[in-house]
């Protein structure tokens, strides 16, 4: 391999690593957000774990965060919890910071 090939391979490896880390941070953020919502809904530990996993799964419905916000907001509203879109997004930002702290 030439030096150019080595550099190209290193860049590709770094890109793959960065993409994987971003995926892991987002999944952790969603799990933490699910835990936050589960506490508001006063779910049992088993229910909270299952709910957190469902929030992670919700992120695969479409690109971006709207599917997660829609799910959490809808679930909280259906449980009679009075929260707004901005509160969910603020909690999501806090969970993102915590996820980064945990993983990076």
N, C-alpha and C positions, 0 to 999 in steps of 0.2 A: 504494500500500500504506500502511496505517496503521502506527503505531508498534507496535501489538499484533501485526500480521501480521509485521513485521520481527523482532520478538523471537521469535515462534513459529518462523519460518524459521531463525533463528540457533540456537535450541535443537535443532531437528530436524537441522540440519547438524552440530552438536556431537555429538549422539547417534550419527549415522552415522559420524562420524570416530572416536569412541571405540570403537564396535563393530568397525570395520575394524582399528584398532590392536590391540585385544584378540585378534582373529583372527590377525593377523600375529605377535604375541608368542607365542601358543600354538603356531602352526606352527613358529616358530623354536625354541621350547623343545623340541618334539618332534624336530626335526632334530638339535639338539644332543644330546638323549638317545639318539637313534639312533647318533650318532657315539661316544658314551660306550660303549654296548653293543657296537658294532662293534669298538672297541679291545679290550674284554674278550674278544671272540670271535676276535681276531686276524685280522680280515677284510682282504683287500687293499683298496687305495684305491677301486677301482671297485666292489667288493662293498660297501664301507662306504657309498659314496654311494648306491647302490641301496637298501641296507638303511635308511638314514636316511629316504629318500623313502617307503619302505613304512611306517615308523613314523608319519610325517605322515599318510599315507593311513588308517592304522588308527584315527585319531582321528575319522574320519567314520562309524564303525560305530554308535556310540551317544553319547548326551550324557554329558558328564563325562570323567574321566580313566581310568576303569576299563579301557576297551578298550585304551588305550596301555600301561598297567601290565601287563595280562594278556599282551599281545603280547610286550613286551620280556622279561618274566619267563619266559614260555614258551620264547622263543628262546634265552635265556641258559641255561636249564635243559637244553634239548635239545642244547646245545653242551657240556654237562658243566661249566658254570660254576656254582659253589655260591654263589648270592646269594639273599637273601630279599626279600620284598615291601617291607620297610622300607628296604632298601638302594636299591631301584629308586625308591621314592618320595623318598628323600633326594637321590638323583641328579637326579630330576625337579625338585625344589625348587631345587637349585643351577643347573640348566639354565634354569629360569624366571628366576632373578636375572640370569643372564648374557644371556638373550634381552632382558630389559627394558633392561639396560645398553646392549646393541647397538642397540636400536631407539628407545629413548626418550631 
